[in-house]
Amino acid sequence: MRRNILIGPSSAGRWAIALFAAVAALAGAGAGAAQSLSHGAALLQRNCAMCHAVGATGDSPKPGAPAFRELYKRYPVENLSEALVEGILTGHPQMPEFRFTPEEVSDIIAYLKSIQTNQHARAGDSAAARSARVLRP
């Protein structure tokens, strides 16, 4: 009687393959997250930077326009999602109405979350360190 013997990776080999697959998946997710942040930053730069500070540092060009890195002081950043899709309307006529696609909103919210100063203050980060990490469009 002849037996078929399957030859495959050892348990150590299977572990190495699983580890490689996990690292590859995380690398892909990291690249997607970086692309999302970059896209969100570019959208805000193009549509909002004429009045608002949209980065981790700097003053808003228009006096009184809130810096986006401090939006957490007004409301949770996630609360902007619906308004960004439906159109942001303000009490002053100088600000145009903006509407974004759900994908764009996701990227904008991800970027805004990444620059909020409250998260960095808790971690003891300096403004210079935050500025060096922010993706620029």
N, C-alpha and C positions, 0 to 999 in steps of 0.2 A: 504494500500500500504506500502510495506516494502522498506526502503532505505538501501543501503549498504554504510556504513561509513568507509572510509579508515583512519586508524590510523597510523600516521607516526611521524617523529620527528617535533618538533615545529621549528619555524624560528630560534630560538636560537640553537636548536639541529642541524639543517641543517648547520648553520654557524660553529658550533664546528666541525662537520664532514668535512666540506670543509677546515677548518683551519688544521685539523689533516692530511688530504690528502695532502695539500700543504707542510706542514712541512716534511711529510714522503718523498715526491718527492724531496724536497731540500736536505734532508739527503742522499738519494740515489745518487743524482747528486754529492754531496760533496764527498761521498765515491769513486765514479767513478773518480772524478778529482784527488783525493789523490792517487788512484791507478795509474792513468796516469802519474802523476808527479814522483811517485816512479819508475815506469817502465822506464820512460825517463832517470832518474838519473842512474838507473842500466845499461842501454844500454851505456850511455856515460862513466860510470865508467869502464865498461868492454872493450870498444873499443877505448877510447880516453885518459883516465887518465894517461897512461904511458908517455904522453908528455904534456898534457894540464891540467890546473887547471879546474876541472869540477864543483866545488862547489861554495858556496857563499863567501868563503875566501880561502886563500892559494896561493902559487906561483906555476907556471907551472914547472913540473920536468925538462922539456927540455927548456933551455934558448931560448928566442925568440918565443916560442909557445904562442899564445895569450890565456889569461884566458877566459874561456867561459862566465863568468859573465860580460865581457866587450865587447862582440861581437857587441853590439849596436853602438859602436864607429866606426865600419867598415862598417856596413850595417844593414838594418832591419833584425831581426832574422827570420821573416817569409820568407825572400828571400832564406833561406837555404832549404826549403821544396823540391823543384824540384831537387836540387843537391843531397840531401840525398837519394832520391828515385832512381835517375838515376846513381848515383855514384859520389862521390867527388874525383876529381883529383886535384893535386897540382903541383906547379912548382918544388918541391923537391922530390927526389926519396925515402927518408926515410919514408914518410907518405904513408901507404897503401891505396888502394882504398876501400871505404866503400859504401855499398848499404843496404838500409833498406826498409822494407815494408811500405806502406802508413800508417798503424796503428802505427808502430814504429816511423815513422817520426812525426806523430801527437803528440805522447807522448814526443818525444825529444824536439819538438818546445815548447810544453806547459812547460816542465821543464826549458828550456833555458829562456823563458820569465819570469819565476818565480824567476830567480837568477840575472837578469840584474841589475847592480848597479844604473843605472839612475833612475829607478822607485822608489828605496828606498831612494835615495838622496832627491828626491822631497818630499817624505813623512816624511823626517826627521828621518828615521830609523838609528840606529847604526849598525855597522858591526856585533857586538855581537848578536843583536836581529835577524838579517837576518840569521846568522849562526845557531842560535837555532831553527829556523823554517824550514830550508831546510831539506827535506826528504833524508835520507841517505840510500843507497842500502844495 
